[in-house]
Amino acid sequence: MKLGIIVCVVALTTASFTYAQDEYSIPVDNWTYDVIQQLQNRGYLFVLSPGFKPYTRSEVAKALVKLERHVDLSRIPKTDRWLIEKLEREFSYDIRIVTAKDSNADTSFVGARFAEEAFGNVAKGDYQTFKYAGKVEFRPLLRSEFGFQVGNHLILYTDATIDQTLKDDTLYTGSTKFGLDAVHQQAYARYSDPNFYFTFGRDYLSWGYGNNGTLLVSTTPGAFDMASLFVHTNVVKFNWFVAQLNPMLEFTPDTNNYAPNGPGPTAGLPDPLANRYLTGSRFEFNIDNKVFLGAYQAGVFGGPNAPLDMELINPLRVTYETEVNNQKDVNAYLGADISVFWPKNFNFYGDLMVDDWQVDHKTKGDLKPNLYAFDLGFHAANILSYFGLSGTDANI
């Protein structure tokens, strides 16, 4: 059983063309990223940075419009053309918006988008214990999406889901109240210009390369409650963010000092919850749309009732200098990554990260060794094209 209602409202602000432009982020687990990666392996869409996600719908639409203007689609392999057409169908509305604005640069947008989807899922069985059950259970799903745009710069967006099947998901990150399982995927305000945008609220984040996730952020944490700045040119891109993580027990040495069963002022008191924050910044350099070099620093910090540390979240600070001079209680990460798209239909990528970065050996915590993680792989596209077969890919 399925019921869908979609309503779009647009306010006219020019004499000719006007639409409600989609500057909304695409969740990093969306199927379109896999298609975009396949096309980048084949030499297309490098205007979309391989190392920074999420993309916005308008970014993908602009990349597709640019591709169509510079590539004769009738001369490329059938599989490549099929992948491009698949994206064009998904972003057809956004492409019309980009094309309209290109024909009238003075267009200004004011509009709203509202979408409501409802599904009824009849389940028979206990999926948590994988045991067959005799009862039939009705599990509703309700998804609400709302976006509002003022002019060409400011947007407000929210996307939430109430889904009774979420309780079967071991990676569920939402909450349960009044017997309903719900998750708020996105809820943010964003100000954007052609070369930067600033986001405040809940949105997705991913850095670097990898076939199934990256070293710093996996594919399963969902969205972050954060403030984020993204600055980009054709050659250099920069991203900074600070996010609040879920609090947890015994996060710092300060919380370990609590002794509920021993003598002292903390006797009988439980360990307090420690606030936790994640912050980081990353540069990426584009060399002729063939080599992408990235470097980043990040850190997790906090403590009981700990506020944001303005020095640690400074986007211009250097992790090494902060650790040496101030002995901040921060778990620091340093990393570098590379992605090479050469020769045609071939992509090699690598990512190296250092965890628990130790700058000296003056404190007990510094006696821990550095922890290293790396990720290496390659993608090969159209490997049987010599035999007239396109779409035959391989990756390791």
C-alpha positions in Angstrom: 0.0 0.0 0.0 1.5 3.4 -1.0 0.2 6.9 -0.9 2.3 9.8 -2.2 1.6 13.5 -2.2 4.0 16.1 -3.6 3.3 19.9 -3.6 5.5 22.5 -5.2 5.0 26.3 -4.8 7.0 28.9 -6.7 6.8 32.7 -6.4 7.6 34.6 -9.5 10.3 37.3 -9.1 11.4 38.1 -12.7 9.6 38.9 -15.9 10.8 35.8 -17.7 12.2 32.7 -16.0 12.0 31.7 -12.3 12.1 28.4 -10.5 12.8 27.1 -7.0 16.4 26.0 -7.3 17.5 22.8 -5.6 20.6 23.6 -3.6 19.8 20.7 -1.3 22.5 18.2 -0.3 22.3 14.6 -1.6 22.7 12.0 1.3 26.1 10.3 0.9 24.5 6.8 0.8 22.4 7.8 -2.2 22.7 5.6 -5.4 23.7 8.6 -7.5 27.2 8.6 -5.9 28.0 5.2 -7.3 26.9 6.3 -10.8 29.0 9.5 -10.5 32.0 7.4 -9.4 31.6 5.1 -12.4 31.5 8.1 -14.7 34.6 9.7 -13.1 36.4 6.4 -13.6 35.6 6.8 -17.3 36.8 10.4 -17.5 33.7 12.5 -16.9 32.3 14.9 -14.3 35.5 16.0 -12.6 33.9 19.3 -11.8 32.4 17.3 -9.0 35.3 16.9 -6.5 35.9 13.2 -5.9 37.1 13.9 -2.3 34.4 16.2 -1.0 30.8 15.0 -0.4 27.9 15.6 -0.2 27.1 17.2 -3.5 24.1 19.4 -4.0 21.5 18.7 -6.6 22.4 21.9 -8.5 26.1 21.0 -8.5 25.3 17.7 -10.2 22.9 19.4 -12.6 25.5 22.0 -13.6 28.1 19.2 -14.1 25.7 17.3 -16.4 24.9 20.5 -18.4 28.6 21.2 -18.9 29.2 17.6 -19.9 26.5 17.7 -22.6 27.9 20.9 -24.0 31.5 19.6 -24.4 31.0 15.9 -25.1 29.4 14.3 -28.2 27.3 11.6 -26.5 26.8 9.7 -29.7 30.5 9.0 -29.9 31.1 7.5 -26.4 30.6 3.9 -25.4 27.0 2.8 -24.9 27.4 2.1 -21.2 28.9 5.5 -20.6 25.9 7.1 -22.4 23.5 4.9 -20.4 25.0 6.1 -17.1 24.8 9.7 -18.1 21.2 9.4 -19.2 20.4 7.7 -15.9 21.6 10.8 -14.0 19.9 13.1 -16.4 16.6 11.5 -15.7 17.1 11.8 -11.9 18.1 15.5 -12.2 15.9 16.5 -15.1 14.1 19.2 -13.1 17.4 20.6 -11.7 18.9 20.7 -15.2 15.9 22.8 -16.4 16.6 25.2 -13.6 20.3 25.5 -14.5 19.5 26.0 -18.2 16.9 28.7 -17.4 19.2 30.6 -15.2 22.0 30.4 -17.8 19.7 32.1 -20.4 18.7 34.8 -17.9 21.5 35.7 -15.4 19.3 38.2 -13.6 16.9 35.5 -12.5 16.1 35.5 -8.7 14.5 32.6 -6.9 11.9 32.5 -4.2 10.1 29.2 -3.7 9.2 26.3 -1.5 9.1 22.6 -1.9 7.0 20.2 0.2 6.9 16.5 -0.2 5.0 13.8 1.8 5.3 10.1 1.3 3.4 7.4 3.2 3.8 3.6 2.9 2.2 0.7 4.7 4.4 -2.3 5.3 2.7 -5.5 6.5 5.3 -7.7 8.2 5.0 -11.3 9.5 7.8 -12.3 11.8 10.3 -11.0 14.4 13.2 -9.6 12.5 15.2 -8.7 15.6 15.6 -12.4 16.6 15.1 -13.9 13.1 12.3 -16.1 14.4 9.1 -16.7 12.6 6.1 -15.2 14.4 2.4 -16.0 14.0 1.2 -12.4 14.3 0.9 -9.9 11.4 2.3 -6.5 12.3 1.5 -3.2 10.4 4.5 -0.9 10.2 3.9 2.6 8.8 6.5 4.7 7.1 6.1 8.5 6.8 8.7 10.8 5.2 8.4 14.5 5.2 10.5 16.9 3.2 10.4 20.7 3.2 12.7 23.2 1.5 12.4 27.0 1.2 14.6 29.3 -0.8 14.9 33.1 -0.6 16.8 34.7 -3.6 19.8 32.8 -4.9 21.7 32.5 -1.7 19.7 31.4 1.3 17.9 28.1 1.7 16.2 26.2 4.6 15.7 22.5 4.3 14.5 19.6 6.5 14.0 15.9 5.8 12.6 13.5 8.4 11.3 9.9 8.4 9.1 7.9 10.8 9.7 4.3 9.9 8.6 1.3 12.0 11.0 -1.0 10.1 14.0 1.0 11.5 14.0 -1.0 14.7 15.2 -4.0 12.7 18.3 -2.1 11.6 21.3 -2.7 13.8 22.8 0.6 12.5 19.8 2.7 13.4 20.8 6.1 14.7 17.4 7.7 15.4 15.3 7.6 18.5 12.1 5.9 19.7 9.3 7.8 21.4 5.6 7.1 21.8 6.2 3.7 20.1 7.5 5.3 16.9 11.0 5.0 15.4 12.1 8.3 13.8 15.3 9.8 12.3 15.9 13.4 11.2 18.2 13.0 8.3 18.7 16.7 7.4 17.7 20.0 8.9 19.9 23.0 8.0 20.2 26.6 6.9 22.7 27.4 4.1 24.0 30.5 2.6 25.8 30.0 -0.8 27.7 32.0 -3.4 29.4 30.6 -6.6 32.6 29.9 -4.7 31.6 29.1 -1.2 28.7 28.0 1.0 28.2 28.0 4.8 25.9 25.4 6.4 24.5 25.3 9.9 22.4 22.4 11.1 22.2 18.7 10.4 23.8 17.5 7.1 26.1 14.8 5.7 29.9 14.8 5.5 32.5 12.7 3.8 36.2 13.2 3.0 38.7 11.3 0.8 38.4 8.2 -1.3 37.5 4.6 -0.8 35.3 2.0 -2.4 33.1 1.5 0.7 33.7 4.6 2.9 36.7 6.6 3.9 39.2 6.4 6.8 37.9 9.4 8.9 34.2 9.0 8.3 32.5 5.7 7.6 29.4 5.2 5.4 27.0 4.5 8.4 27.1 7.4 10.9 24.3 9.4 9.2 24.3 13.2 9.3 26.1 15.4 11.7 24.9 18.4 13.7 27.5 20.9 12.7 28.6 24.2 11.2 30.5 23.8 7.9 32.3 26.1 5.5 33.1 25.0 1.9 35.3 27.2 -0.4 36.1 26.0 -3.9 37.8 27.1 -7.1 38.6 25.0 -10.2 42.0 24.1 -8.7 41.8 24.4 -4.9 39.0 23.3 -2.6 38.8 23.7 1.2 36.3 22.5 3.8 36.1 23.2 7.6 33.6 21.9 10.0 32.8 21.4 13.7 30.2 18.8 14.8 28.7 17.8 18.1 28.8 14.0 18.7 26.7 12.0 21.1 27.9 12.3 24.7 29.4 9.2 26.3 30.8 7.9 29.6 34.6 8.0 30.4 35.6 9.9 27.4 38.5 11.8 28.9 40.9 11.2 31.8 38.9 13.6 33.9 35.9 11.3 33.9 38.1 8.4 34.9 38.8 10.1 38.1 35.3 9.5 39.4 35.2 6.6 41.8 31.6 5.8 42.7 32.6 2.8 44.9 35.7 4.3 46.5 36.6 7.0 49.0 36.7 10.6 48.1 34.3 13.4 47.0 33.0 11.3 44.1 31.9 8.4 46.2 28.4 7.3 45.3 28.3 9.5 42.2 28.1 8.0 38.7 30.6 8.9 36.0 29.3 12.0 34.3 28.5 12.1 30.6 31.3 13.8 28.6 30.4 16.1 25.8 32.3 15.3 22.6 33.1 17.4 19.5 34.6 16.6 16.1 36.4 19.3 14.1 38.6 19.2 11.1 39.7 20.9 7.9 40.8 19.6 4.5 42.5 21.0 1.3 42.2 19.3 -2.1 44.2 20.3 -5.2 43.0 19.4 -8.7 45.9 18.9 -11.2 44.5 18.9 -14.7 41.5 16.8 -13.8 43.8 13.8 -13.5 45.4 14.0 -10.1 43.6 15.0 -6.9 45.8 15.6 -3.8 44.3 16.0 -0.4 45.6 16.8 3.1 43.5 17.0 6.3 43.6 17.4 10.1 40.9 16.6 12.5 40.4 16.0 16.2 37.9 14.8 18.8 37.8 16.7 22.1 35.5 17.3 25.1 34.8 16.3 28.7 32.1 16.6 31.4 30.1 19.8 30.6 32.8 20.8 28.2 32.0 23.7 25.8 33.4 24.3 22.4 37.1 25.1 22.5 37.5 28.1 20.2 41.2 27.4 19.7 40.7 23.8 18.6 37.9 24.7 16.2 39.9 27.5 14.5 40.0 26.5 10.8 43.5 28.1 10.5 45.2 26.4 13.4 47.8 23.7 13.0 47.2 20.5 15.0 51.0 20.0 15.7 51.5 23.5 17.1 48.4 23.3 19.3 49.5 20.0 20.8 53.1 21.1 21.4 52.3 24.5 23.0 49.1 24.0 24.9 48.8 20.3 25.8 45.2 20.3 24.8 43.3 17.1 25.6 42.4 16.3 22.0 42.6 13.1 20.0 44.2 14.4 16.9 44.1 12.9 13.4 46.4 13.8 10.4 45.9 12.4 6.9 46.7 12.7 3.2 45.1 11.1 0.2 45.5 10.9 -3.5 43.3 9.9 -6.5 44.8 9.5 -10.0 42.6 9.2 -13.0 45.1 8.2 -15.6 45.2 6.5 -18.1 41.7 6.7 -19.4 39.2 4.3 -17.7 41.6 3.7 -14.8 41.6 5.2 -11.2 44.1 4.6 -8.5 43.5 5.9 -5.0 45.1 5.9 -1.6 44.5 7.4 1.9 46.9 7.4 4.9 45.8 8.6 8.4 47.7 8.9 11.7 45.6 8.6 14.8 46.7 9.5 18.4 49.3 11.9 17.0 52.1 12.2 19.6 54.2 15.3 19.3 56.5 14.5 22.3 56.8 12.1 25.2 56.4 14.4 28.2 53.1 13.1 29.5 51.7 9.6 30.2 49.3 9.9 27.3 52.2 10.5 24.9 53.6 7.0 25.7 51.0 5.5 23.4 52.3 4.8 19.9 50.9 6.5 16.8 48.2 4.5 15.1 48.3 4.3 11.3 45.6 3.4 8.9 45.7 3.2 5.1 43.4 2.5 2.2 44.5 1.5 -1.3 42.7 0.5 -4.4 42.0 0.9 -8.0 39.0 0.9 -10.4 39.2 -0.2 -14.0 36.3 0.6 -16.4 35.4 -1.0 -19.7 38.2 -3.6 -19.3 36.8 -5.7 -22.2 36.2 -2.8 -24.6 38.8 -4.3 -27.0 36.3 -7.1 -27.6 33.4 -4.7 -28.1 32.0 -5.1 -24.6 31.5 -1.9 -22.6 30.4 -1.8 -18.9 32.7 -4.5 -17.8 34.4 -3.0 -14.7 36.7 -4.3 -12.0 38.0 -3.0 -8.7 40.3 -4.1 -5.9 
